[in-house]
């Protein structure tokens, strides 16, 4: 009985993990489509040629957001919890 109860929590945790990843991927894809020029202009690396379609990949958006992270959080309210957590993680 206890094993079945624990198994239910494992499945539910896995489903939540997958769903949160899907939401995050959807946000990144939306940013790639809506703000492609901004992403490319702030991309911290150099590409010899851009893709013909002009849209950045999910990885390019992720790298750009990581590069802009200090600037984004510098403008956020100091009471927000996320910048505090990330600052402790970096330390």
N, C-alpha and C positions, 0 to 999 in steps of 0.2 A: 504494500500500500504506500509506504513512504517513498519507495523507488519511483513509482508512477507519479507521485506528487512532485518529486524533484525533476523528473524527466519533463514534465509539463512546463516547469520554470525554465529549463534549458531551451526548450523549443521556443517558448515565448521570448526569451532573451535574444535568441538567434534571429527570430523574425523582426524584432525591434531593431537590431543591429543592421540587418539588410535594408529595412525600410528607411532608416536614417541615412544610410549610404546612398540610397536611391534619391532621397530628397536633396542631399548635398550635391550629387552629380547633376541633378536637374537644375539646381541654382547655378552651378558652374557653367553648364551648357547655355543657360539663359544669358549669363554674363558674356559668354563668347559670342553669342548672336547679337545681342543688343549693344554691346560696348566693344566691338572688335577693334575699332581704331584706337580707343583709349588703352585697351590691353596691349596692342602692338606698340604704342608710343611709350608705354611704361615698362615694357619687357626688358629686364636687366641684361639680357644676353644679346648676342649678335647672330643673325641668320643671313646667309648669303642670298637666299631667295625666299620669298614668302609663298605660301600655297596659292594656287590659282584662284581658289574660291575666296581667299582673303580672311577666312575665319580661323581663329586660333584653336588649338586643341585644348582638351581639359587640362592637360599637364602644363601648357603654356599659361593658361589662366591661373592655375594654382601657383606656379612659380612667380607670376606677376603679383598676385595677392600677397604672397609671402614677402616679396621685395617691398611692397607698399605698406606692410603691416605697421611698422613704427609710425609712419605718417598718419595712417588711419586712426590709430589709437591715441596719437598725440592730440588729435582734435576731439576725441570723445570725452565724456564727462569722467572725472576722476573717481566717481562713486560706482562706476560699472564694474561688475565682478570679473568679466572675461579678461580685461587688460591686467588686472591684478593676478589672476591665475596664470596667465601666460608669462608675466614678468617673473613670477616665482619659479616657473618651469625652466625659463632660460637661465636663471641663476644656478 
